Amino acid sequence: MARTSIARYLNFYNRRRPHSSLDRRTPDEAYFEPTPILAAA
């Protein structure tokens, strides 16, 4: 029961919960879809 609850929370935390430090993206979005690096002018 505890393992299932922890796994469900980690799934929510990484896949569904937006993080302010990641510009309101989820950790999965930040990892799998990185922000493109802009070239210097």
C-alpha distance matrix in Angstrom:
0.0 3.8 5.5 5.2 6.3 8.7 10.0 10.7 12.5 14.4 15.5 16.7 18.4 20.2 21.1 21.6 22.3 26.0 27.1 30.5 31.3 31.0 33.4 30.7 29.3 25.8 25.2 25.1 28.4 30.0 29.1 29.9 32.8 34.6 37.4 40.7 43.0 46.3 49.5 51.8 55.0
3.8 0.0 3.8 5.4 5.1 6.2 8.5 9.9 10.6 12.3 14.2 15.4 16.3 18.3 19.8 20.4 20.6 24.1 24.7 28.0 28.6 28.6 31.2 28.7 27.4 23.9 23.1 23.4 26.8 28.0 27.2 28.4 31.3 32.7 35.4 38.8 40.9 44.1 47.3 49.5 52.7
5.5 3.8 0.0 3.8 5.4 5.1 6.1 8.5 9.9 10.5 12.2 14.2 15.1 16.4 17.8 19.1 19.8 23.2 23.8 27.3 27.6 27.2 30.0 27.7 26.0 22.3 21.1 21.1 24.6 25.8 24.6 25.6 28.7 30.3 33.2 36.4 38.5 41.9 45.0 47.3 50.6
5.2 5.4 3.8 0.0 3.8 5.5 5.1 6.1 8.6 9.9 10.5 12.3 14.2 15.5 16.2 17.1 18.2 21.9 23.1 26.7 27.3 26.7 29.1 26.5 24.7 21.1 20.5 20.1 23.4 25.1 24.1 24.8 27.6 29.6 32.4 35.7 38.1 41.4 44.6 47.0 50.2
6.3 5.1 5.4 3.8 0.0 3.8 5.5 5.1 6.2 8.7 9.9 10.6 12.2 14.3 15.3 15.6 16.1 19.8 20.9 24.3 25.2 24.9 27.2 24.5 23.1 19.7 19.4 19.6 22.7 24.2 23.8 24.8 27.4 29.1 31.6 35.1 37.4 40.5 43.8 46.1 49.2
8.7 6.2 5.1 5.5 3.8 0.0 3.8 5.4 5.1 6.2 8.5 9.8 10.3 12.2 13.9 14.8 14.9 18.3 18.9 22.3 22.7 22.6 25.2 22.9 21.4 17.8 17.0 17.4 20.8 21.8 21.2 22.6 25.3 26.7 29.3 32.7 34.8 38.0 41.2 43.4 46.6
10.0 8.5 6.1 5.1 5.5 3.8 0.0 3.8 5.5 5.2 6.1 8.6 9.8 10.6 11.8 13.3 14.3 17.7 18.7 22.4 22.7 21.9 24.5 22.2 20.2 16.5 15.5 15.2 18.7 20.1 19.1 20.0 22.9 24.6 27.5 30.8 33.1 36.4 39.6 42.0 45.2
10.7 9.9 8.5 6.1 5.1 5.4 3.8 0.0 3.8 5.5 5.1 6.3 8.6 10.1 10.4 11.0 12.2 15.9 17.5 21.2 22.1 21.2 23.4 20.6 18.9 15.3 15.3 15.0 18.0 19.9 19.5 20.2 22.6 24.6 27.2 30.6 33.1 36.2 39.5 42.0 45.0
12.5 10.6 9.9 8.6 6.2 5.1 5.5 3.8 0.0 3.8 5.3 5.0 6.0 8.6 9.9 10.0 10.0 13.6 14.7 18.2 19.1 18.7 21.0 18.3 17.0 13.6 13.5 14.2 17.0 18.4 18.5 19.8 22.0 23.5 25.8 29.3 31.6 34.6 38.0 40.2 43.2
14.4 12.3 10.5 9.9 8.7 6.2 5.2 5.5 3.8 0.0 3.8 5.4 4.9 6.0 8.2 9.7 9.9 12.9 13.6 17.2 17.5 16.8 19.5 17.3 15.5 11.8 10.9 11.4 14.7 15.7 15.3 16.7 19.3 20.6 23.2 26.6 28.8 32.0 35.2 37.5 40.6
15.5 14.2 12.2 10.5 9.9 8.5 6.1 5.1 5.3 3.8 0.0 3.8 5.5 5.4 5.7 7.5 9.1 12.3 13.9 17.7 18.3 16.9 19.2 16.7 14.5 10.8 10.5 9.9 12.9 14.8 14.5 15.1 17.5 19.5 22.1 25.5 28.0 31.2 34.5 37.0 40.0
16.7 15.4 14.2 12.3 10.6 9.8 8.6 6.3 5.0 5.4 3.8 0.0 3.8 5.6 5.4 5.0 6.1 9.7 11.7 15.4 16.7 15.6 17.4 14.4 12.8 9.5 10.3 10.6 12.8 14.8 15.4 16.2 18.0 19.8 21.9 25.5 28.0 30.9 34.4 36.7 39.5
18.4 16.3 15.1 14.2 12.2 10.3 9.8 8.6 6.0 4.9 5.5 3.8 0.0 3.8 5.9 6.1 5.1 8.1 9.0 12.7 13.5 12.8 15.0 12.6 11.2 7.8 7.9 9.4 11.8 12.8 13.6 15.3 16.9 18.1 20.1 23.7 25.9 28.8 32.3 34.3 37.3
20.2 18.3 16.4 15.5 14.3 12.2 10.6 10.1 8.6 6.0 5.4 5.6 3.8 0.0 3.8 6.2 6.5 8.4 9.3 13.1 13.2 11.6 14.2 12.2 9.8 6.1 5.1 5.8 8.8 9.9 10.1 11.6 13.6 14.9 17.3 20.8 23.1 26.2 29.5 31.9 34.9
21.1 19.8 17.8 16.2 15.3 13.9 11.8 10.4 9.9 8.2 5.7 5.4 5.9 3.8 0.0 3.8 6.3 8.3 10.5 14.2 15.0 12.8 14.6 12.1 9.3 5.8 6.7 5.6 7.7 10.2 10.7 11.0 12.6 14.8 17.1 20.5 23.3 26.2 29.6 32.2 35.0
21.6 20.4 19.1 17.1 15.6 14.8 13.3 11.0 10.0 9.7 7.5 5.0 6.1 6.2 3.8 0.0 3.8 6.4 9.5 13.0 14.7 12.9 13.9 10.7 8.8 6.2 8.6 8.6 9.5 11.9 13.4 13.8 14.6 16.7 18.3 21.9 24.7 27.2 30.8 33.2 35.8
22.3 20.6 19.8 18.2 16.1 14.9 14.3 12.2 10.0 9.9 9.1 6.1 5.1 6.5 6.3 3.8 0.0 3.8 6.4 9.8 11.8 10.8 11.9 8.6 7.9 5.7 8.2 9.8 10.5 11.9 13.9 15.3 15.8 17.0 18.2 22.0 24.4 26.8 30.4 32.5 35.1
26.0 24.1 23.2 21.9 19.8 18.3 17.7 15.9 13.6 12.9 12.3 9.7 8.1 8.4 8.3 6.4 3.8 0.0 3.8 6.7 9.0 7.7 8.1 4.8 4.8 4.5 7.6 9.8 9.3 10.1 12.9 14.4 14.1 14.8 15.4 19.2 21.4 23.6 27.3 29.1 31.6
27.1 24.7 23.8 23.1 20.9 18.9 18.7 17.5 14.7 13.6 13.9 11.7 9.0 9.3 10.5 9.5 6.4 3.8 0.0 3.8 5.4 5.3 6.7 4.9 5.8 5.9 7.4 10.7 10.5 9.8 12.6 15.0 14.8 14.5 14.9 18.7 20.4 22.6 26.1 27.6 30.3
30.5 28.0 27.3 26.7 24.3 22.3 22.4 21.2 18.2 17.2 17.7 15.4 12.7 13.1 14.2 13.0 9.8 6.7 3.8 0.0 3.8 5.3 5.2 4.8 7.5 9.1 10.5 13.8 12.9 11.7 14.8 17.3 16.4 15.6 15.1 18.6 19.8 21.5 25.0 26.1 28.6
31.3 28.6 27.6 27.3 25.2 22.7 22.7 22.1 19.1 17.5 18.3 16.7 13.5 13.2 15.0 14.7 11.8 9.0 5.4 3.8 0.0 3.8 5.6 7.1 8.4 9.7 9.8 13.3 12.7 10.4 13.2 16.2 15.5 13.9 13.5 16.9 17.6 19.6 22.9 23.9 26.7
31.0 28.6 27.2 26.7 24.9 22.6 21.9 21.2 18.7 16.8 16.9 15.6 12.8 11.6 12.8 12.9 10.8 7.7 5.3 5.3 3.8 0.0 3.8 5.5 5.4 7.1 7.3 10.4 9.1 6.8 10.0 12.7 11.7 10.4 10.2 13.9 15.2 17.4 20.9 22.4 25.2
33.4 31.2 30.0 29.1 27.2 25.2 24.5 23.4 21.0 19.5 19.2 17.4 15.0 14.2 14.6 13.9 11.9 8.1 6.7 5.2 5.6 3.8 0.0 3.8 5.5 8.8 10.3 12.7 10.6 9.0 12.7 14.7 12.8 11.7 10.4 13.8 15.2 16.7 20.4 21.7 24.1
30.7 28.7 27.7 26.5 24.5 22.9 22.2 20.6 18.3 17.3 16.7 14.4 12.6 12.2 12.1 10.7 8.6 4.8 4.9 4.8 7.1 5.5 3.8 0.0 3.8 6.8 9.4 11.7 9.8 9.6 13.2 14.8 13.4 13.3 12.7 16.3 18.2 19.9 23.6 25.2 27.5
29.3 27.4 26.0 24.7 23.1 21.4 20.2 18.9 17.0 15.5 14.5 12.8 11.2 9.8 9.3 8.8 7.9 4.8 5.8 7.5 8.4 5.4 5.5 3.8 0.0 3.8 6.5 8.1 6.1 6.3 9.8 11.1 10.0 10.4 10.7 14.5 16.9 19.0 22.7 24.8 27.3
25.8 23.9 22.3 21.1 19.7 17.8 16.5 15.3 13.6 11.8 10.8 9.5 7.8 6.1 5.8 6.2 5.7 4.5 5.9 9.1 9.7 7.1 8.8 6.8 3.8 0.0 3.8 5.4 5.2 6.3 8.6 10.0 10.2 11.3 12.7 16.4 18.9 21.5 25.1 27.4 30.1
25.2 23.1 21.1 20.5 19.4 17.0 15.5 15.3 13.5 10.9 10.5 10.3 7.9 5.1 6.7 8.6 8.2 7.6 7.4 10.5 9.8 7.3 10.3 9.4 6.5 3.8 0.0 3.8 5.4 5.0 6.1 8.5 9.7 10.2 12.4 16.0 18.1 21.1 24.5 26.7 29.8
25.1 23.4 21.1 20.1 19.6 17.4 15.2 15.0 14.2 11.4 9.9 10.6 9.4 5.8 5.6 8.6 9.8 9.8 10.7 13.8 13.3 10.4 12.7 11.7 8.1 5.4 3.8 0.0 3.8 5.4 5.1 5.9 7.9 9.6 12.5 15.7 18.3 21.5 24.7 27.4 30.4
28.4 26.8 24.6 23.4 22.7 20.8 18.7 18.0 17.0 14.7 12.9 12.8 11.8 8.8 7.7 9.5 10.5 9.3 10.5 12.9 12.7 9.1 10.6 9.8 6.1 5.2 5.4 3.8 0.0 3.8 5.5 5.4 5.3 7.4 9.6 12.8 15.8 18.6 22.1 24.8 27.6
30.0 28.0 25.8 25.1 24.2 21.8 20.1 19.9 18.4 15.7 14.8 14.8 12.8 9.9 10.2 11.9 11.9 10.1 9.8 11.7 10.4 6.8 9.0 9.6 6.3 6.3 5.0 5.4 3.8 0.0 3.8 5.9 5.5 5.3 7.5 11.0 13.3 16.3 19.7 22.2 25.2
29.1 27.2 24.6 24.1 23.8 21.2 19.1 19.5 18.5 15.3 14.5 15.4 13.6 10.1 10.7 13.4 13.9 12.9 12.6 14.8 13.2 10.0 12.7 13.2 9.8 8.6 6.1 5.1 5.5 3.8 0.0 3.8 5.7 5.9 9.3 12.0 14.1 17.6 20.6 23.3 26.5
29.9 28.4 25.6 24.8 24.8 22.6 20.0 20.2 19.8 16.7 15.1 16.2 15.3 11.6 11.0 13.8 15.3 14.4 15.0 17.3 16.2 12.7 14.7 14.8 11.1 10.0 8.5 5.9 5.4 5.9 3.8 0.0 3.8 6.1 9.6 11.8 14.6 17.9 20.8 23.9 26.9
32.8 31.3 28.7 27.6 27.4 25.3 22.9 22.6 22.0 19.3 17.5 18.0 16.9 13.6 12.6 14.6 15.8 14.1 14.8 16.4 15.5 11.7 12.8 13.4 10.0 10.2 9.7 7.9 5.3 5.5 5.7 3.8 0.0 3.8 6.5 8.7 12.0 14.9 18.0 21.2 23.9
34.6 32.7 30.3 29.6 29.1 26.7 24.6 24.6 23.5 20.6 19.5 19.8 18.1 14.9 14.8 16.7 17.0 14.8 14.5 15.6 13.9 10.4 11.7 13.3 10.4 11.3 10.2 9.6 7.4 5.3 5.9 6.1 3.8 0.0 3.8 6.2 8.8 12.1 15.2 18.1 21.1
37.4 35.4 33.2 32.4 31.6 29.3 27.5 27.2 25.8 23.2 22.1 21.9 20.1 17.3 17.1 18.3 18.2 15.4 14.9 15.1 13.5 10.2 10.4 12.7 10.7 12.7 12.4 12.5 9.6 7.5 9.3 9.6 6.5 3.8 0.0 3.8 6.4 9.1 12.6 15.3 18.0
40.7 38.8 36.4 35.7 35.1 32.7 30.8 30.6 29.3 26.6 25.5 25.5 23.7 20.8 20.5 21.9 22.0 19.2 18.7 18.6 16.9 13.9 13.8 16.3 14.5 16.4 16.0 15.7 12.8 11.0 12.0 11.8 8.7 6.2 3.8 0.0 3.8 6.3 9.4 12.6 15.2
43.0 40.9 38.5 38.1 37.4 34.8 33.1 33.1 31.6 28.8 28.0 28.0 25.9 23.1 23.3 24.7 24.4 21.4 20.4 19.8 17.6 15.2 15.2 18.2 16.9 18.9 18.1 18.3 15.8 13.3 14.1 14.6 12.0 8.8 6.4 3.8 0.0 3.8 6.5 9.3 12.4
46.3 44.1 41.9 41.4 40.5 38.0 36.4 36.2 34.6 32.0 31.2 30.9 28.8 26.2 26.2 27.2 26.8 23.6 22.6 21.5 19.6 17.4 16.7 19.9 19.0 21.5 21.1 21.5 18.6 16.3 17.6 17.9 14.9 12.1 9.1 6.3 3.8 0.0 3.8 6.5 9.0
49.5 47.3 45.0 44.6 43.8 41.2 39.6 39.5 38.0 35.2 34.5 34.4 32.3 29.5 29.6 30.8 30.4 27.3 26.1 25.0 22.9 20.9 20.4 23.6 22.7 25.1 24.5 24.7 22.1 19.7 20.6 20.8 18.0 15.2 12.6 9.4 6.5 3.8 0.0 3.8 6.4
51.8 49.5 47.3 47.0 46.1 43.4 42.0 42.0 40.2 37.5 37.0 36.7 34.3 31.9 32.2 33.2 32.5 29.1 27.6 26.1 23.9 22.4 21.7 25.2 24.8 27.4 26.7 27.4 24.8 22.2 23.3 23.9 21.2 18.1 15.3 12.6 9.3 6.5 3.8 0.0 3.8
55.0 52.7 50.6 50.2 49.2 46.6 45.2 45.0 43.2 40.6 40.0 39.5 37.3 34.9 35.0 35.8 35.1 31.6 30.3 28.6 26.7 25.2 24.1 27.5 27.3 30.1 29.8 30.4 27.6 25.2 26.5 26.9 23.9 21.1 18.0 15.2 12.4 9.0 6.4 3.8 0.0
